[in-house]
Amino acid sequence: MRILLFGADGQLGRELTALAAERGLDLRGLNRAAVDITDPAAVARALEANRPDVVVNAAAYTAVDKAESEPDLAARVNAGAPGLIAERCARYRTPLIHISTDYVFDGTKAGAYAESDPIAPLGVYGRTKAAGEAAIRAAGERHLILRTSWVYGVHGANFLKTMLRLAGDRDRLTIVADQRGCPTATRDIAEGILAAAAPAVTGAARWGTYHLAGRGVTTWHGFAQEIIARAARHTGRTPEVAPITTADYPTPARRPANSELNSQLFERTFGFKAAPWQQRTAEVVDALLTPIPVEAP
């Protein structure tokens, strides 16, 4: 199975590349410098040159607040590009796995969001990601759209790494406590992608939209507390983690108050269940803070 990956230099792309290498899989990763996914000709050349069995699109404009002042750029990357990739995949009858987001929802639901719940994005980022989903669906049926939430891992920039940095030089952190969601490790998303890729290639996949998120629910405040508690085993530092409200921390883009995703459909269909978020948080913190042994000369 040959996998073509767009967005290879992002936090998920780097995780998927590493996992594929561990398993001896043929993955061809392309970053922004290698291909402009907003250029139809560049996308066409990438598929023609690599002839993949399955395409994974992990590329996205993810600067949620900045998107409010750069709506055109966000739309080109999050809406236009997925449509271009999906159209080219449809020509070759190549399945596409595309990563989407909890931000397509407005967060007003009381419980976990299912794939069938109506979308109502609050800002530019969510609207452009929703438009990208729609463009993929319009291009053909051979696709899997995987929505995830609160992504973190050892690579790239993310909330967990920000907390570790701030905890290194501050005695008190103030973290939003009235937004809840499912922290999702890039390792679990990468594992889920590979679990879905095989049936996608054979044609046994049930095409459509799925939720793939970490197991368990917490708030940003609860997530931060877990990160700091685990980090303290390495650093000895235990800064206060004080709860605040969304109103106390205004941002250009509105965030959903509820980003909880129900991933049971993905679990039943592809046989993969993400690890509890606390377990993955411990693993990532340990990986980032454990000193690398230096061999004696």
Protein Blocks (a to p, Z undefined) as FASTA:
>chain_A
ZZddehklbmklmmmmmmmmmnopacddddfklpcfkbmklmmmmmmmnopabdcdfbdc
fblklmmmmmmlmmmmmmmmmmmmmmmmmmnopacdddddfklpgolafbdcdfklccdd
fblmlmmmmmmmmmmmmnombbcddddehiadfehjdfklmmmmmmmmpcbdcddfkbcc
ddddfklmmmmmmmmmmmmmnopaccdddddddeddddfklmmmmmmmmmmmmnopacdd
ddddfklmccfbdcdfblcdcfklmmmmnopacddfklmmmmmmmmmmmccddddZZ
